[in-house]
Amino acid sequence: MSAAPGEITPRPAGGAGGLRRFVAAEHSSALLMLVATVAALVWANSPWAGSYERLWGTELGIRLGDVHRTLALREWVNAGLMALFFFVAGLEIRREFDMGEMRERRRVAAPVLAALGGMIVPVLLYLALNAGQPSAAGWGIVMGTDTAFALGVLALVRGASARVRTFVLTIVVVDDAVALTIVALAYTDEVSWAALLAAVALLAAVLGLRAAGVTRGAPYAFLAIGVWGATLASGVHPTVAGVALGLTATAYPPRREGLRTAGARWRLFRMNPTPALARRTSRSVIDSVSPNERYQHLFHPWTSYLIVPLFALANAGLTLDADVLARAVTSPITIGIVLGLVVGKVVGIVGVTWAAARMGGLPLPLPWAQLVGASTVGGIGFTVSLLIADISFTGETLADAKVGVLAASLLAAVLAWVVFRLLAWLPDRARTAGADRLAPPITDLADPVDPDVDHFLGDPAAPVTLVWYGDVECPHCRHAHETVARLRRQIGEDLAVVFRHLPLAEIHPHAQFAAEATEAAGAQGRFWPMLATLYENPAGLSRQDITARAAELGLDVQRFGRDLDERRHALRVERDVDSADLSGAAGTPTFFVNGRRYHGRHDVPALSAEIRRLLGLRAALHRAAAERAGGRRR
């Protein structure tokens, strides 16, 4: 993005960019959680095994006047720190509803139904082995999918596309929401209604602060601690409070007005660097980003790199001697968990998706082969499963449940790796089966390209269209101009390019005038040559310099000058700016590839890889369609 003194161009939280950063953190978290799990198992089976339980059983208490609460160290991790983990999960759920795949409710119906099927079938399988027994209380263990491990496994396997990762994330989001609701409703023995009403009242106060536009963190932190404490006192598991608080934080792209205010205050501070202006500038910069993204940026690293590994260290320590393993092999708890997570998830997700597509007419979330691969990942139930196991059981039954969770997660991870390896060997027809019934990708570009209005390089009917919002005075856009030229030489006629104006006039004083000048040149059929010469010679953007360039291009200079004097093309530039605002493009350059916001690197290899991926998918679909048509003729 264009970076000049006074410019504030934070990246938006939603869409692929937010997903990319979320997934990247989860990959690293999965590795740390795996290390912590192994460390816990080694510790619990070492000569120092006694110290493991002594440490995590240590009681810690907090007293405020007459109010006193004492919990074991493991419970502080599970009920306290994990509430922060589920707060981040709530943020992710809210972001997906505000800006992600869930913002189109009909589109998300199939993944949500698949997630529910992937929860109901495992529960039925578990209860089939445990019905009528005290062990039936553990039915909630088989419902969840672990975010970090699931996304971490997808990072290690080949063939898992961005669409697969989005689908798995949707499954995880639904799993977390339903599982935490189940914890609140089904795993609470006694409820203190007074404390629960106090938690609800404090949560309402949080919503009131949001409605009033309060952005400072201290009031929210004070109320959040109150919500957590009241929920704990009510008897409801306090992780539910974390999800509820996360759902209150709205997500939206940076707005130009907020960015202008931040830039203006930065310039005031640059001229008069006082502590008061420093605070105002800092606050305006922070306020230009949605609270959802601010909180994710602040808390997600802590939950991913500290809290979740600490949870694994505190809960995965299990004595794996011969007696424990022999009992687990025949335990209906262990068998039910393994069967529910490894088999039930696949049957539930794929089966309900088939029924929704066949009888409900809903679009498929993924081609069938990739859907099977994604459903195997759903069997990795580590975090939520261990949490519910700890709530449901004690002693030997808890050990049986932990063995089942660990075994199921390992089997599901191995199965996912095998399935995705096999997908690479399938013929196009099998690999793309069902692709013709997919929902079209969500379009981030609010104003669709129009060959009669937009400036096109290439064939408007090309399979890939790259829309570029740029500022003629932006140095990064100058590099983008070179990148686009090289892309066109590489890709050829399969790529069409559209340029739209996004002059950042508060940063680049000549940007608006230069944009109108390119439009004036465009009125004489020379838009692209004028744009190229301005990018190639950025030193002079004055009226005199641009007029000289117009003469060099052979334009009617008098007509060109009249157009500029009368600002005949100002509305045309404003139309592009409005479309940028509606599309969430706040900085330059911003790219959209076939209507989807592109969040990768702005270099030739990265952009070329994305374009060739789309072209390769299109070619595979055409080959599969041809194979099916040939089969029908035979």
Secondary structure, DSSP 8 states (H G I E B T S, - for coil): ----TT------SSHHHHHHHHHHHHHHHHHHHHHHHHHHHHHHTSTTHHHHHHHHT-EEEEEETTEEEEEEHHHIIIIIIHHHHHHHHHHHHHHHHHTSGGGSHHHHHHHHHHHHHHHHHHHHHHHHHHTTSGGGGGGGGGT---HHHHHHHHHHSSS--HHHHHHHHHHHHHHHHHHHHHHHHHS-S---HHHHHHHHHHHHHHHHHHHTT---HHHHHHHHHHHHHHHHHHTS-THHHHHHHHHTS------HHHHHHHHHHHHHHHHS--HHHHHHHHHHHHHTS-HHHHHHHHHHHHIIIIIHHHHHHHH------HHHHHHHHH-HHHHHHHIIIIIIHHHHHHHHHHHHHHTS---BSS-HHHHHHHHHHTT--HHHHHHHHHHH--HHHHHHHHHHHHHHHHHHHHHHHHHHHHHTTS-HHHHTTTGGGB-------SS---TTTSEEES-TT-SEEEEEEE-TT-HHHHHHHHHHHHHHHHHGGGEEEEEEE---TTT-TTHHHHHHHHHHHHTTT-HHHHHHHHHH-TT--SHHHHHHHHHHTT--HHHHHHHHHHTTTHHHHHHHHHHHHHHT--SSSEEEETTEEE-S-SSHHHHHHHHHHHHHHHHHHHHHHHHHHHHHH-
